[in-house]
């Protein structure tokens, strides 16, 4: 089972590096907002893998709360950017 955890963490790390590249190189603000949302989801997924490795389910509600806050925050930011672009 440790091989599976190692593979999942390696894939999450690769995805995080690609997401950081998109965050830094994104041509528009909306690209950067989407990349930041994906990065938060990857952090939540890595924390869930940590909980699975150590059989510790005490932080699952915290992970759900962080994911929901990230979703609401990115949707709000995207909406504000869209309005700002329209008024330009």
PyMOL Python script that loads the backbone (N, CA, C, O; Angstrom):
from pymol import cmd

cmd.read_pdbstr("""\
ATOM      1  N   UNK A   1       0.809  -1.189   0.000  1.00  0.00           N
ATOM      2  CA  UNK A   1       0.000   0.000   0.000  1.00  0.00           C
ATOM      3  C   UNK A   1       0.860   1.263   0.000  1.00  0.00           C
ATOM      4  O   UNK A   1       0.420   2.311  -0.474  1.00  0.00           O
ATOM      5  N   UNK A   2       2.060   1.172   0.519  1.00  0.00           N
ATOM      6  CA  UNK A   2       2.918   2.358   0.539  1.00  0.00           C
ATOM      7  C   UNK A   2       3.335   2.767  -0.873  1.00  0.00           C
ATOM      8  O   UNK A   2       3.599   3.943  -1.125  1.00  0.00           O
ATOM      9  N   UNK A   3       3.395   1.809  -1.786  1.00  0.00           N
ATOM     10  CA  UNK A   3       3.721   2.140  -3.178  1.00  0.00           C
ATOM     11  C   UNK A   3       2.610   3.001  -3.774  1.00  0.00           C
ATOM     12  O   UNK A   3       2.880   3.957  -4.501  1.00  0.00           O
ATOM     13  N   UNK A   4       1.369   2.661  -3.465  1.00  0.00           N
ATOM     14  CA  UNK A   4       0.236   3.436  -3.962  1.00  0.00           C
ATOM     15  C   UNK A   4       0.290   4.857  -3.410  1.00  0.00           C
ATOM     16  O   UNK A   4       0.091   5.821  -4.149  1.00  0.00           O
ATOM     17  N   UNK A   5       0.559   4.987  -2.109  1.00  0.00           N
ATOM     18  CA  UNK A   5       0.657   6.315  -1.510  1.00  0.00           C
ATOM     19  C   UNK A   5       1.789   7.120  -2.143  1.00  0.00           C
ATOM     20  O   UNK A   5       1.632   8.312  -2.406  1.00  0.00           O
ATOM     21  N   UNK A   6       2.915   6.482  -2.386  1.00  0.00           N
ATOM     22  CA  UNK A   6       4.045   7.177  -2.998  1.00  0.00           C
ATOM     23  C   UNK A   6       3.712   7.627  -4.417  1.00  0.00           C
ATOM     24  O   UNK A   6       4.072   8.734  -4.816  1.00  0.00           O
ATOM     25  N   UNK A   7       3.033   6.783  -5.177  1.00  0.00           N
ATOM     26  CA  UNK A   7       2.638   7.160  -6.539  1.00  0.00           C
ATOM     27  C   UNK A   7       1.645   8.325  -6.534  1.00  0.00           C
ATOM     28  O   UNK A   7       1.750   9.246  -7.344  1.00  0.00           O
ATOM     29  N   UNK A   8       0.693   8.272  -5.623  1.00  0.00           N
ATOM     30  CA  UNK A   8      -0.302   9.340  -5.541  1.00  0.00           C
ATOM     31  C   UNK A   8       0.373  10.653  -5.153  1.00  0.00           C
ATOM     32  O   UNK A   8       0.081  11.696  -5.738  1.00  0.00           O
ATOM     33  N   UNK A   9       1.265  10.609  -4.180  1.00  0.00           N
ATOM     34  CA  UNK A   9       1.962  11.831  -3.779  1.00  0.00           C
ATOM     35  C   UNK A   9       2.858  12.354  -4.899  1.00  0.00           C
ATOM     36  O   UNK A   9       2.993  13.567  -5.060  1.00  0.00           O
ATOM     37  N   UNK A  10       3.472  11.458  -5.677  1.00  0.00           N
ATOM     38  CA  UNK A  10       4.290  11.896  -6.810  1.00  0.00           C
ATOM     39  C   UNK A  10       3.423  12.568  -7.877  1.00  0.00           C
ATOM     40  O   UNK A  10       3.819  13.582  -8.452  1.00  0.00           O
ATOM     41  N   UNK A  11       2.249  12.005  -8.141  1.00  0.00           N
ATOM     42  CA  UNK A  11       1.347  12.623  -9.118  1.00  0.00           C
ATOM     43  C   UNK A  11       0.830  13.969  -8.618  1.00  0.00           C
ATOM     44  O   UNK A  11       0.711  14.916  -9.395  1.00  0.00           O
ATOM     45  N   UNK A  12       0.523  14.058  -7.328  1.00  0.00           N
ATOM     46  CA  UNK A  12       0.073  15.326  -6.766  1.00  0.00           C
ATOM     47  C   UNK A  12       1.173  16.383  -6.830  1.00  0.00           C
ATOM     48  O   UNK A  12       0.899  17.554  -7.090  1.00  0.00           O
ATOM     49  N   UNK A  13       2.411  15.971  -6.592  1.00  0.00           N
ATOM     50  CA  UNK A  13       3.532  16.901  -6.678  1.00  0.00           C
ATOM     51  C   UNK A  13       3.725  17.402  -8.104  1.00  0.00           C
ATOM     52  O   UNK A  13       3.959  18.591  -8.322  1.00  0.00           O
ATOM     53  N   UNK A  14       3.628  16.502  -9.070  1.00  0.00           N
ATOM     54  CA  UNK A  14       3.738  16.900 -10.469  1.00  0.00           C
ATOM     55  C   UNK A  14       2.618  17.864 -10.849  1.00  0.00           C
ATOM     56  O   UNK A  14       2.854  18.870 -11.517  1.00  0.00           O
ATOM     57  N   UNK A  15       1.418  17.551 -10.425  1.00  0.00           N
ATOM     58  CA  UNK A  15       0.289  18.436 -10.718  1.00  0.00           C
ATOM     59  C   UNK A  15       0.469  19.797 -10.042  1.00  0.00           C
ATOM     60  O   UNK A  15       0.119  20.827 -10.618  1.00  0.00           O
ATOM     61  N   UNK A  16       1.006  19.803  -8.840  1.00  0.00           N
ATOM     62  CA  UNK A  16       1.234  21.066  -8.136  1.00  0.00           C
ATOM     63  C   UNK A  16       2.288  21.912  -8.847  1.00  0.00           C
ATOM     64  O   UNK A  16       2.146  23.132  -8.932  1.00  0.00           O
ATOM     65  N   UNK A  17       3.332  21.283  -9.353  1.00  0.00           N
ATOM     66  CA  UNK A  17       4.356  22.043 -10.079  1.00  0.00           C
ATOM     67  C   UNK A  17       3.785  22.638 -11.362  1.00  0.00           C
ATOM     68  O   UNK A  17       4.066  23.791 -11.690  1.00  0.00           O
ATOM     69  N   UNK A  18       2.986  21.857 -12.089  1.00  0.00           N
ATOM     70  CA  UNK A  18       2.359  22.380 -13.304  1.00  0.00           C
ATOM     71  C   UNK A  18       1.362  23.496 -12.988  1.00  0.00           C
ATOM     72  O   UNK A  18       1.237  24.460 -13.742  1.00  0.00           O
ATOM     73  N   UNK A  19       0.661  23.354 -11.875  1.00  0.00           N
ATOM     74  CA  UNK A  19      -0.291  24.383 -11.467  1.00  0.00           C
ATOM     75  C   UNK A  19       0.424  25.665 -11.059  1.00  0.00           C
ATOM     76  O   UNK A  19      -0.037  26.761 -11.377  1.00  0.00           O
ATOM     77  N   UNK A  20       1.542  25.534 -10.361  1.00  0.00           N
ATOM     78  CA  UNK A  20       2.321  26.721 -10.009  1.00  0.00           C
ATOM     79  C   UNK A  20       2.858  27.413 -11.253  1.00  0.00           C
ATOM     80  O   UNK A  20       2.914  28.641 -11.305  1.00  0.00           O
ATOM     81  N   UNK A  21       3.250  26.640 -12.246  1.00  0.00           N
ATOM     82  CA  UNK A  21       3.704  27.233 -13.499  1.00  0.00           C
ATOM     83  C   UNK A  21       2.572  28.031 -14.140  1.00  0.00           C
ATOM     84  O   UNK A  21       2.790  29.140 -14.627  1.00  0.00           O
ATOM     85  N   UNK A  22       1.357  27.465 -14.143  1.00  0.00           N
ATOM     86  CA  UNK A  22       0.211  28.174 -14.714  1.00  0.00           C
ATOM     87  C   UNK A  22      -0.118  29.417 -13.885  1.00  0.00           C
ATOM     88  O   UNK A  22      -0.523  30.442 -14.434  1.00  0.00           O
ATOM     89  N   UNK A  23       0.053  29.326 -12.576  1.00  0.00           N
ATOM     90  CA  UNK A  23      -0.213  30.468 -11.705  1.00  0.00           C
ATOM     91  C   UNK A  23       0.749  31.614 -12.002  1.00  0.00           C
ATOM     92  O   UNK A  23       0.346  32.777 -11.999  1.00  0.00           O
ATOM     93  N   UNK A  24       1.991  31.300 -12.252  1.00  0.00           N
ATOM     94  CA  UNK A  24       2.985  32.330 -12.512  1.00  0.00           C
ATOM     95  C   UNK A  24       2.965  32.823 -13.956  1.00  0.00           C
ATOM     96  O   UNK A  24       3.240  33.997 -14.202  1.00  0.00           O
ATOM     97  N   UNK A  25       2.649  31.966 -14.906  1.00  0.00           N
ATOM     98  CA  UNK A  25       2.712  32.306 -16.322  1.00  0.00           C
ATOM     99  C   UNK A  25       1.354  32.597 -16.951  1.00  0.00           C
ATOM    100  O   UNK A  25       1.283  32.970 -18.122  1.00  0.00           O
ATOM    101  N   UNK A  26       0.283  32.433 -16.192  1.00  0.00           N
ATOM    102  CA  UNK A  26      -1.049  32.594 -16.776  1.00  0.00           C
ATOM    103  C   UNK A  26      -1.228  33.941 -17.441  1.00  0.00           C
ATOM    104  O   UNK A  26      -0.931  34.972 -16.837  1.00  0.00           O
ATOM    105  N   UNK A  27      -1.705  33.953 -18.665  1.00  0.00           N
ATOM    106  CA  UNK A  27      -1.804  35.231 -19.373  1.00  0.00           C
ATOM    107  C   UNK A  27      -2.900  36.143 -18.820  1.00  0.00           C
ATOM    108  O   UNK A  27      -2.798  37.364 -18.942  1.00  0.00           O
ATOM    109  N   UNK A  28      -3.940  35.578 -18.219  1.00  0.00           N
ATOM    110  CA  UNK A  28      -5.024  36.407 -17.704  1.00  0.00           C
ATOM    111  C   UNK A  28      -5.212  36.171 -16.210  1.00  0.00           C
ATOM    112  O   UNK A  28      -4.698  35.211 -15.637  1.00  0.00           O
ATOM    113  N   UNK A  29      -5.951  37.064 -15.615  1.00  0.00           N
ATOM    114  CA  UNK A  29      -6.245  36.941 -14.192  1.00  0.00           C
ATOM    115  C   UNK A  29      -7.122  35.723 -13.923  1.00  0.00           C
ATOM    116  O   UNK A  29      -6.967  35.064 -12.894  1.00  0.00           O
ATOM    117  N   UNK A  30      -8.026  35.423 -14.822  1.00  0.00           N
ATOM    118  CA  UNK A  30      -8.886  34.251 -14.635  1.00  0.00           C
ATOM    119  C   UNK A  30      -8.084  32.953 -14.652  1.00  0.00           C
ATOM    120  O   UNK A  30      -8.409  32.017 -13.921  1.00  0.00           O
ATOM    121  N   UNK A  31      -7.044  32.887 -15.475  1.00  0.00           N
ATOM    122  CA  UNK A  31      -6.161  31.714 -15.460  1.00  0.00           C
ATOM    123  C   UNK A  31      -5.484  31.564 -14.109  1.00  0.00           C
ATOM    124  O   UNK A  31      -5.360  30.458 -13.584  1.00  0.00           O
ATOM    125  N   UNK A  32      -5.054  32.671 -13.560  1.00  0.00           N
ATOM    126  CA  UNK A  32      -4.391  32.624 -12.252  1.00  0.00           C
ATOM    127  C   UNK A  32      -5.356  32.232 -11.138  1.00  0.00           C
ATOM    128  O   UNK A  32      -4.982  31.502 -10.220  1.00  0.00           O
ATOM    129  N   UNK A  33      -6.589  32.709 -11.214  1.00  0.00           N
ATOM    130  CA  UNK A  33      -7.590  32.342 -10.208  1.00  0.00           C
ATOM    131  C   UNK A  33      -7.899  30.850 -10.288  1.00  0.00           C
ATOM    132  O   UNK A  33      -7.988  30.176  -9.262  1.00  0.00           O
ATOM    133  N   UNK A  34      -8.060  30.340 -11.493  1.00  0.00           N
ATOM    134  CA  UNK A  34      -8.332  28.905 -11.664  1.00  0.00           C
ATOM    135  C   UNK A  34      -7.156  28.071 -11.175  1.00  0.00           C
ATOM    136  O   UNK A  34      -7.353  27.030 -10.547  1.00  0.00           O
ATOM    137  N   UNK A  35      -5.934  28.518 -11.458  1.00  0.00           N
ATOM    138  CA  UNK A  35      -4.753  27.783 -11.004  1.00  0.00           C
ATOM    139  C   UNK A  35      -4.661  27.785  -9.483  1.00  0.00           C
ATOM    140  O   UNK A  35      -4.280  26.781  -8.882  1.00  0.00           O
ATOM    141  N   UNK A  36      -5.007  28.904  -8.861  1.00  0.00           N
ATOM    142  CA  UNK A  36      -4.974  28.965  -7.403  1.00  0.00           C
ATOM    143  C   UNK A  36      -6.011  28.034  -6.792  1.00  0.00           C
ATOM    144  O   UNK A  36      -5.749  27.402  -5.769  1.00  0.00           O
ATOM    145  N   UNK A  37      -7.177  27.943  -7.403  1.00  0.00           N
ATOM    146  CA  UNK A  37      -8.207  27.026  -6.921  1.00  0.00           C
ATOM    147  C   UNK A  37      -7.747  25.577  -7.060  1.00  0.00           C
ATOM    148  O   UNK A  37      -7.945  24.773  -6.149  1.00  0.00           O
ATOM    149  N   UNK A  38      -7.141  25.244  -8.183  1.00  0.00           N
ATOM    150  CA  UNK A  38      -6.624  23.882  -8.380  1.00  0.00           C
ATOM    151  C   UNK A  38      -5.524  23.577  -7.369  1.00  0.00           C
ATOM    152  O   UNK A  38      -5.438  22.462  -6.855  1.00  0.00           O
ATOM    153  N   UNK A  39      -4.685  24.573  -7.085  1.00  0.00           N
ATOM    154  CA  UNK A  39      -3.601  24.363  -6.118  1.00  0.00           C
ATOM    155  C   UNK A  39      -4.149  24.073  -4.725  1.00  0.00           C
ATOM    156  O   UNK A  39      -3.614  23.223  -4.013  1.00  0.00           O
ATOM    157  N   UNK A  40      -5.209  24.772  -4.333  1.00  0.00           N
ATOM    158  CA  UNK A  40      -5.830  24.508  -3.025  1.00  0.00           C
ATOM    159  C   UNK A  40      -6.432  23.107  -2.995  1.00  0.00           C
ATOM    160  O   UNK A  40      -6.326  22.405  -1.989  1.00  0.00           O
ATOM    161  N   UNK A  41      -7.056  22.703  -4.082  1.00  0.00           N
ATOM    162  CA  UNK A  41      -7.620  21.347  -4.152  1.00  0.00           C
ATOM    163  C   UNK A  41      -6.507  20.301  -4.049  1.00  0.00           C
ATOM    164  O   UNK A  41      -6.686  19.268  -3.404  1.00  0.00           O
ATOM    165  N   UNK A  42      -5.371  20.561  -4.675  1.00  0.00           N
ATOM    166  CA  UNK A  42      -4.245  19.625  -4.572  1.00  0.00           C
ATOM    167  C   UNK A  42      -3.710  19.546  -3.143  1.00  0.00           C
ATOM    168  O   UNK A  42      -3.324  18.470  -2.687  1.00  0.00           O
ATOM    169  N   UNK A  43      -3.684  20.656  -2.447  1.00  0.00           N
ATOM    170  CA  UNK A  43      -3.253  20.644  -1.046  1.00  0.00           C
ATOM    171  C   UNK A  43      -4.231  19.833  -0.200  1.00  0.00           C
ATOM    172  O   UNK A  43      -3.814  19.064   0.666  1.00  0.00           O
ATOM    173  N   UNK A  44      -5.517  20.000  -0.446  1.00  0.00           N
ATOM    174  CA  UNK A  44      -6.525  19.226   0.287  1.00  0.00           C
ATOM    175  C   UNK A  44      -6.376  17.735  -0.025  1.00  0.00           C
ATOM    176  O   UNK A  44      -6.505  16.897   0.867  1.00  0.00           O
ATOM    177  N   UNK A  45      -6.105  17.407  -1.284  1.00  0.00           N
ATOM    178  CA  UNK A  45      -5.917  15.997  -1.651  1.00  0.00           C
ATOM    179  C   UNK A  45      -4.674  15.418  -0.987  1.00  0.00           C
ATOM    180  O   UNK A  45      -4.687  14.271  -0.540  1.00  0.00           O
ATOM    181  N   UNK A  46      -3.605  16.199  -0.920  1.00  0.00           N
ATOM    182  CA  UNK A  46      -2.395  15.712  -0.254  1.00  0.00           C
ATOM    183  C   UNK A  46      -2.643  15.500   1.239  1.00  0.00           C
ATOM    184  O   UNK A  46      -2.147  14.535   1.819  1.00  0.00           O
ATOM    185  N   UNK A  47      -3.398  16.388   1.853  1.00  0.00           N
ATOM    186  CA  UNK A  47      -3.735  16.207   3.265  1.00  0.00           C
ATOM    187  C   UNK A  47      -4.628  14.985   3.468  1.00  0.00           C
ATOM    188  O   UNK A  47      -4.526  14.309   4.492  1.00  0.00           O
ATOM    189  N   UNK A  48      -5.496  14.697   2.509  1.00  0.00           N
ATOM    190  CA  UNK A  48      -6.325  13.497   2.598  1.00  0.00           C
ATOM    191  C   UNK A  48      -5.480  12.234   2.466  1.00  0.00           C
ATOM    192  O   UNK A  48      -5.751  11.235   3.132  1.00  0.00           O
ATOM    193  N   UNK A  49      -4.457  12.270   1.610  1.00  0.00           N
ATOM    194  CA  UNK A  49      -3.539  11.130   1.504  1.00  0.00           C
ATOM    195  C   UNK A  49      -2.787  10.946   2.818  1.00  0.00           C
ATOM    196  O   UNK A  49      -2.593   9.819   3.273  1.00  0.00           O
ATOM    197  N   UNK A  50      -2.371  12.040   3.418  1.00  0.00           N
ATOM    198  CA  UNK A  50      -1.710  11.975   4.727  1.00  0.00           C
ATOM    199  C   UNK A  50      -2.640  11.325   5.758  1.00  0.00           C
ATOM    200  O   UNK A  50      -2.208  10.484   6.546  1.00  0.00           O
ATOM    201  N   UNK A  51      -3.922  11.723   5.746  1.00  0.00           N
ATOM    202  CA  UNK A  51      -4.879  11.123   6.678  1.00  0.00           C
ATOM    203  C   UNK A  51      -5.050   9.634   6.409  1.00  0.00           C
ATOM    204  O   UNK A  51      -5.231   8.854   7.343  1.00  0.00           O
ATOM    205  N   UNK A  52      -4.994   9.235   5.149  1.00  0.00           N
ATOM    206  CA  UNK A  52      -5.121   7.813   4.815  1.00  0.00           C
ATOM    207  C   UNK A  52      -3.887   7.030   5.233  1.00  0.00           C
ATOM    208  O   UNK A  52      -3.999   5.897   5.703  1.00  0.00           O
ATOM    209  N   UNK A  53      -2.709   7.627   5.065  1.00  0.00           N
ATOM    210  CA  UNK A  53      -1.469   6.925   5.439  1.00  0.00           C
ATOM    211  C   UNK A  53      -1.448   6.634   6.929  1.00  0.00           C
ATOM    212  O   UNK A  53      -1.114   5.527   7.351  1.00  0.00           O
ATOM    213  N   UNK A  54      -1.808   7.633   7.721  1.00  0.00           N
ATOM    214  CA  UNK A  54      -1.719   7.483   9.171  1.00  0.00           C
ATOM    215  C   UNK A  54      -3.040   7.076   9.814  1.00  0.00           C
ATOM    216  O   UNK A  54      -3.147   7.065  11.040  1.00  0.00           O
ATOM    217  N   UNK A  55      -4.039   6.745   9.017  1.00  0.00           N
ATOM    218  CA  UNK A  55      -5.365   6.317   9.508  1.00  0.00           C
ATOM    219  C   UNK A  55      -5.917   7.307  10.529  1.00  0.00           C
ATOM    220  O   UNK A  55      -6.430   6.926  11.581  1.00  0.00           O
ATOM    221  N   UNK A  56      -5.796   8.587  10.188  1.00  0.00           N
ATOM    222  CA  UNK A  56      -6.244   9.650  11.074  1.00  0.00           C
ATOM    223  C   UNK A  56      -7.348  10.422  10.366  1.00  0.00           C
ATOM    224  O   UNK A  56      -7.072  11.221   9.471  1.00  0.00           O
ATOM    225  N   UNK A  57      -8.575  10.192  10.756  1.00  0.00           N
ATOM    226  CA  UNK A  57      -9.697  10.852  10.119  1.00  0.00           C
ATOM    227  C   UNK A  57     -10.177  12.087  10.840  1.00  0.00           C
ATOM    228  O   UNK A  57     -11.250  12.609  10.538  1.00  0.00           O
ATOM    229  N   UNK A  58      -9.390  12.565  11.797  1.00  0.00           N
ATOM    230  CA  UNK A  58      -9.839  13.702  12.596  1.00  0.00           C
ATOM    231  C   UNK A  58      -9.826  15.019  11.827  1.00  0.00           C
ATOM    232  O   UNK A  58     -10.508  15.964  12.225  1.00  0.00           O
ATOM    233  N   UNK A  59      -9.075  15.104  10.744  1.00  0.00           N
ATOM    234  CA  UNK A  59      -9.003  16.365  10.021  1.00  0.00           C
ATOM    235  C   UNK A  59      -9.875  16.389   8.764  1.00  0.00           C
ATOM    236  O   UNK A  59      -9.765  17.324   7.971  1.00  0.00           O
ATOM    237  N   UNK A  60     -10.716  15.412   8.563  1.00  0.00           N
ATOM    238  CA  UNK A  60     -11.581  15.360   7.380  1.00  0.00           C
ATOM    239  C   UNK A  60     -12.563  16.541   7.348  1.00  0.00           C
ATOM    240  O   UNK A  60     -12.731  17.133   6.282  1.00  0.00           O
ATOM    241  N   UNK A  61     -13.220  16.916   8.455  1.00  0.00           N
ATOM    242  CA  UNK A  61     -14.095  18.095   8.393  1.00  0.00           C
ATOM    243  C   UNK A  61     -13.338  19.381   8.051  1.00  0.00           C
ATOM    244  O   UNK A  61     -13.870  20.253   7.365  1.00  0.00           O
ATOM    245  N   UNK A  62     -12.118  19.495   8.523  1.00  0.00           N
ATOM    246  CA  UNK A  62     -11.306  20.660   8.193  1.00  0.00           C
ATOM    247  C   UNK A  62     -10.988  20.702   6.702  1.00  0.00           C
ATOM    248  O   UNK A  62     -11.014  21.768   6.087  1.00  0.00           O
ATOM    249  N   UNK A  63     -10.690  19.544   6.125  1.00  0.00           N
ATOM    250  CA  UNK A  63     -10.422  19.483   4.688  1.00  0.00           C
ATOM    251  C   UNK A  63     -11.649  19.889   3.873  1.00  0.00           C
ATOM    252  O   UNK A  63     -11.533  20.593   2.869  1.00  0.00           O
ATOM    253  N   UNK A  64     -12.816  19.442   4.311  1.00  0.00           N
ATOM    254  CA  UNK A  64     -14.043  19.815   3.604  1.00  0.00           C
ATOM    255  C   UNK A  64     -14.301  21.312   3.711  1.00  0.00           C
ATOM    256  O   UNK A  64     -14.726  21.941   2.741  1.00  0.00           O
ATOM    257  N   UNK A  65     -14.047  21.884   4.879  1.00  0.00           N
ATOM    258  CA  UNK A  65     -14.249  23.324   5.057  1.00  0.00           C
ATOM    259  C   UNK A  65     -13.289  24.133   4.192  1.00  0.00           C
ATOM    260  O   UNK A  65     -13.695  25.126   3.588  1.00  0.00           O
ATOM    261  N   UNK A  66     -12.025  23.727   4.123  1.00  0.00           N
ATOM    262  CA  UNK A  66     -11.041  24.442   3.304  1.00  0.00           C
ATOM    263  C   UNK A  66     -11.422  24.355   1.829  1.00  0.00           C
ATOM    264  O   UNK A  66     -11.308  25.340   1.100  1.00  0.00           O
ATOM    265  N   UNK A  67     -11.870  23.194   1.391  1.00  0.00           N
ATOM    266  CA  UNK A  67     -12.274  23.042  -0.008  1.00  0.00           C
ATOM    267  C   UNK A  67     -13.482  23.916  -0.338  1.00  0.00           C
ATOM    268  O   UNK A  67     -13.536  24.513  -1.413  1.00  0.00           O
ATOM    269  N   UNK A  68     -14.451  23.997   0.573  1.00  0.00           N
ATOM    270  CA  UNK A  68     -15.616  24.836   0.320  1.00  0.00           C
ATOM    271  C   UNK A  68     -15.263  26.316   0.312  1.00  0.00           C
ATOM    272  O   UNK A  68     -15.770  27.070  -0.517  1.00  0.00           O
ATOM    273  N   UNK A  69     -14.397  26.738   1.229  1.00  0.00           N
ATOM    274  CA  UNK A  69     -13.974  28.138   1.262  1.00  0.00           C
ATOM    275  C   UNK A  69     -13.214  28.483  -0.014  1.00  0.00           C
ATOM    276  O   UNK A  69     -13.395  29.567  -0.569  1.00  0.00           O
ATOM    277  N   UNK A  70     -12.374  27.579  -0.478  1.00  0.00           N
ATOM    278  CA  UNK A  70     -11.633  27.818  -1.723  1.00  0.00           C
ATOM    279  C   UNK A  70     -12.585  27.922  -2.910  1.00  0.00           C
ATOM    280  O   UNK A  70     -12.391  28.764  -3.786  1.00  0.00           O
ATOM    281  N   UNK A  71     -13.598  27.084  -2.945  1.00  0.00           N
ATOM    282  CA  UNK A  71     -14.570  27.124  -4.041  1.00  0.00           C
ATOM    283  C   UNK A  71     -15.320  28.454  -4.050  1.00  0.00           C
ATOM    284  O   UNK A  71     -15.451  29.088  -5.098  1.00  0.00           O
ATOM    285  N   UNK A  72     -15.803  28.868  -2.905  1.00  0.00           N
ATOM    286  CA  UNK A  72     -16.541  30.130  -2.825  1.00  0.00           C
ATOM    287  C   UNK A  72     -15.621  31.308  -3.148  1.00  0.00           C
ATOM    288  O   UNK A  72     -16.022  32.240  -3.846  1.00  0.00           O
ATOM    289  N   UNK A  73     -14.396  31.263  -2.643  1.00  0.00           N
ATOM    290  CA  UNK A  73     -13.460  32.349  -2.904  1.00  0.00           C
ATOM    291  C   UNK A  73     -13.094  32.480  -4.368  1.00  0.00           C
ATOM    292  O   UNK A  73     -13.046  33.591  -4.896  1.00  0.00           O
ATOM    293  N   UNK A  74     -12.839  31.375  -5.025  1.00  0.00           N
ATOM    294  CA  UNK A  74     -12.464  31.446  -6.441  1.00  0.00           C
ATOM    295  C   UNK A  74     -13.654  31.839  -7.314  1.00  0.00           C
ATOM    296  O   UNK A  74     -13.482  32.555  -8.301  1.00  0.00           O
ATOM    297  N   UNK A  75     -14.851  31.383  -6.967  1.00  0.00           N
ATOM    298  CA  UNK A  75     -16.032  31.784  -7.734  1.00  0.00           C
ATOM    299  C   UNK A  75     -16.296  33.277  -7.572  1.00  0.00           C
ATOM    300  O   UNK A  75     -16.652  33.958  -8.534  1.00  0.00           O
ATOM    301  N   UNK A  76     -16.124  33.780  -6.363  1.00  0.00           N
ATOM    302  CA  UNK A  76     -16.321  35.205  -6.126  1.00  0.00           C
ATOM    303  C   UNK A  76     -15.270  36.035  -6.850  1.00  0.00           C
ATOM    304  O   UNK A  76     -15.597  37.051  -7.464  1.00  0.00           O
ATOM    305  N   UNK A  77     -14.023  35.614  -6.783  1.00  0.00           N
ATOM    306  CA  UNK A  77     -12.957  36.350  -7.458  1.00  0.00           C
ATOM    307  C   UNK A  77     -13.157  36.345  -8.970  1.00  0.00           C
ATOM    308  O   UNK A  77     -12.957  37.369  -9.623  1.00  0.00           O
ATOM    309  N   UNK A  78     -13.546  35.214  -9.525  1.00  0.00           N
ATOM    310  CA  UNK A  78     -13.790  35.139 -10.967  1.00  0.00           C
ATOM    311  C   UNK A  78     -14.948  36.046 -11.369  1.00  0.00           C
ATOM    312  O   UNK A  78     -14.906  36.684 -12.420  1.00  0.00           O
ATOM    313  N   UNK A  79     -15.960  36.101 -10.548  1.00  0.00           N
ATOM    314  CA  UNK A  79     -17.100  36.974 -10.845  1.00  0.00           C
ATOM    315  C   UNK A  79     -16.686  38.441 -10.797  1.00  0.00           C
ATOM    316  O   UNK A  79     -17.094  39.226 -11.653  1.00  0.00           O
ATOM    317  N   UNK A  80     -15.882  38.818  -9.808  1.00  0.00           N
ATOM    318  CA  UNK A  80     -15.415  40.195  -9.716  1.00  0.00           C
ATOM    319  C   UNK A  80     -14.523  40.570 -10.891  1.00  0.00           C
ATOM    320  O   UNK A  80     -14.621  41.679 -11.416  1.00  0.00           O
ATOM    321  N   UNK A  81     -13.655  39.655 -11.306  1.00  0.00           N
ATOM    322  CA  UNK A  81     -12.783  39.931 -12.452  1.00  0.00           C
ATOM    323  C   UNK A  81     -13.611  40.077 -13.717  1.00  0.00           C
ATOM    324  O   UNK A  81     -13.324  40.933 -14.554  1.00  0.00           O
ATOM    325  N   UNK A  82     -14.629  39.252 -13.861  1.00  0.00           N
ATOM    326  CA  UNK A  82     -15.491  39.338 -15.037  1.00  0.00           C
ATOM    327  C   UNK A  82     -16.195  40.693 -15.087  1.00  0.00           C
ATOM    328  O   UNK A  82     -16.265  41.316 -16.147  1.00  0.00           O
ATOM    329  N   UNK A  83     -16.712  41.150 -13.956  1.00  0.00           N
ATOM    330  CA  UNK A  83     -17.362  42.460 -13.916  1.00  0.00           C
ATOM    331  C   UNK A  83     -16.364  43.569 -14.203  1.00  0.00           C
ATOM    332  O   UNK A  83     -16.682  44.523 -14.913  1.00  0.00           O
ATOM    333  N   UNK A  84     -15.161  43.451 -13.657  1.00  0.00           N
ATOM    334  CA  UNK A  84     -14.134  44.467 -13.854  1.00  0.00           C
ATOM    335  C   UNK A  84     -13.733  44.546 -15.322  1.00  0.00           C
ATOM    336  O   UNK A  84     -13.530  45.637 -15.854  1.00  0.00           O
ATOM    337  N   UNK A  85     -13.617  43.390 -15.979  1.00  0.00           N
ATOM    338  CA  UNK A  85     -13.262  43.361 -17.393  1.00  0.00           C
ATOM    339  C   UNK A  85     -14.372  43.967 -18.255  1.00  0.00           C
ATOM    340  O   UNK A  85     -14.095  44.611 -19.266  1.00  0.00           O
ATOM    341  N   UNK A  86     -15.623  43.758 -17.854  1.00  0.00           N
ATOM    342  CA  UNK A  86     -16.733  44.306 -18.612  1.00  0.00           C
ATOM    343  C   UNK A  86     -16.777  45.830 -18.543  1.00  0.00           C
ATOM    344  O   UNK A  86     -17.140  46.492 -19.516  1.00  0.00           O
ATOM    345  N   UNK A  87     -16.404  46.384 -17.383  1.00  0.00           N
ATOM    346  CA  UNK A  87     -16.452  47.829 -17.192  1.00  0.00           C
ATOM    347  C   UNK A  87     -15.243  48.553 -17.733  1.00  0.00           C
ATOM    348  O   UNK A  87     -15.210  49.783 -17.743  1.00  0.00           O
ATOM    349  N   UNK A  88     -14.280  47.835 -18.169  1.00  0.00           N
ATOM    350  CA  UNK A  88     -13.052  48.422 -18.695  1.00  0.00           C
ATOM    351  C   UNK A  88     -13.245  49.099 -19.963  1.00  0.00           C
ATOM    352  O   UNK A  88     -12.294  49.642 -20.525  1.00  0.00           O
TER     353      UNK A  88
END
""", "prot")
cmd.dss("prot")
cmd.show_as("cartoon", "prot")
cmd.util.cbc("prot")
cmd.orient("prot")
